[in-house]
Amino acid sequence: MTTIDEWAARWAAGQTGFHEAAPNELLLRHGAALLAAAGSIALPRRARVLVPLCGKAHDLLWLARRDVDVLGVEGVEQACRAFFEDHGATPSSTLLGAGHVFNAVGADPALAAVSLLCADFFTLGASTAIASPLAPLSARFDAAYDRAALVAIPPARREAYVDVLGALLGPGAPLLLVSFEYDQSRVDGPPWSLSANQLRQLFASSFELSHLETRAVPVRNARLATAGVSAMSESCYLLRRRGPRV
Ligand SMILES: C[S@@+](CC[C@H](N)C(=O)[O-])C[C@H]1O[C@@H](n2cnc3c(N)ncnc32)[C@H](O)[C@@H]1O
């Protein structure tokens, strides 16, 4: 089990090797498809995009620069604050039920379109979403983006993660998901390796899934490299929440 406290300890110790210095390359290549699908669902209002387990990823601002409202969910307050501070802004927070929502305005006007909810993702769900913290944005989101989020969840909790995601997304909503695969027999996660078959099984009942691409990536995680993991691949999928639009 990897708890929020353990993640907070990683953030405090600067063990954030998962953080990329620029928006994720697969988001750059496939984000337009996500946003086009989200936009057609949301019309005539702005689309609302959920980013679970968001860290302080540059991906949040990349999305917000494309005329969508973004809600990141991140369990560690240091990470929520760091996202805004890294972009030269001082965040303020509001307590809204399931957690504090951090916002800020800064030199980049797109920052105002990013809200970060500091909460354990597993405490969210359809009913809590309507009652409190997500209400300012929406009870149901038009799209979601998961990079290194599902792979950060211990395998025993994967189904619960997919359930929460499914409850927060409106029917037809797209999900762009970036995951990793490597030889799990050498070392335990996080990140945990996730194969295409495992993904298909997890999402089969509530999402349609299409595989966009898989590419080899360097093993940057020192713990994995030390354990002898010499090859790693990154895959990108576009999923769509099943069900009629309600
Ligand atoms: C591997 S990092 C990925 C961060 C981000 N998606 C990125 O691409 O940089 C996983 C993040 O999820 C956060 N996290 C882990 N478990 C969580 C949970 N149950 N609820 C909310 N955030 C969580 C961690 O603090 C960490 O910042």
The ligand as a Tripos MOL2 file, in Angstrom:
@<TRIPOS>MOLECULE
LIG
   27    29     1     0     0
SMALL
NO_CHARGES

@<TRIPOS>ATOM
      1 C1          3.6670    9.2290  -10.2210 C.3       1 LIG1
      2 S1          3.0750   10.7800   -9.6880 S.3       1 LIG1
      3 C2          2.4010   11.4080  -11.2120 C.3       1 LIG1
      4 C3          2.1360   12.8750  -11.1480 C.3       1 LIG1
      5 C4          1.6740   13.5080  -12.4700 C.3       1 LIG1
      6 N1          0.5510   12.8290  -13.0580 N.3       1 LIG1
      7 C5          2.8160   13.6170  -13.4400 C.2       1 LIG1
      8 O1          2.6730   13.1420  -14.5680 O.co2     1 LIG1
      9 O2          3.8400   14.2100  -13.0910 O.co2     1 LIG1
     10 C6          1.6360   10.3440   -8.7500 C.3       1 LIG1
     11 C7          1.0790   11.5310   -7.9550 C.3       1 LIG1
     12 O3         -0.1410   11.1370   -7.3460 O.3       1 LIG1
     13 C8         -0.2070   11.6070   -6.0190 C.3       1 LIG1
     14 N2         -1.0800   10.6340   -5.3270 N.ar      1 LIG1
     15 C9         -0.7940    9.3540   -5.0180 C.ar      1 LIG1
     16 N3         -1.8540    8.7260   -4.4940 N.ar      1 LIG1
     17 C10        -2.8580    9.6520   -4.4830 C.ar      1 LIG1
     18 C11        -4.2290    9.6120   -4.0830 C.ar      1 LIG1
     19 N4         -4.7750    8.4940   -3.5640 N.pl3     1 LIG1
     20 N5         -4.9770   10.7300   -4.2190 N.ar      1 LIG1
     21 C12        -4.4420   11.8650   -4.7360 C.ar      1 LIG1
     22 N6         -3.1380   11.9630   -5.1470 N.ar      1 LIG1
     23 C13        -2.3690   10.8670   -5.0060 C.ar      1 LIG1
     24 C14         1.2310   11.6520   -5.5450 C.3       1 LIG1
     25 O4          1.4440   12.5950   -4.5100 O.3       1 LIG1
     26 C15         1.9710   12.0360   -6.8280 C.3       1 LIG1
     27 O5          2.1150   13.4280   -6.9370 O.3       1 LIG1
@<TRIPOS>BOND
     1     1     2 1
     2     2     3 1
     3     2    10 1
     4     3     4 1
     5     4     5 1
     6     5     6 1
     7     5     7 1
     8     7     8 2
     9     7     9 1
    10    10    11 1
    11    11    12 1
    12    11    26 1
    13    12    13 1
    14    13    14 1
    15    13    24 1
    16    14    15 ar
    17    14    23 ar
    18    15    16 ar
    19    16    17 ar
    20    17    18 ar
    21    17    23 ar
    22    18    19 1
    23    18    20 ar
    24    20    21 ar
    25    21    22 ar
    26    22    23 ar
    27    24    25 1
    28    24    26 1
    29    26    27 1
@<TRIPOS>SUBSTRUCTURE
     1 LIG1         1 GROUP 0 **** ****
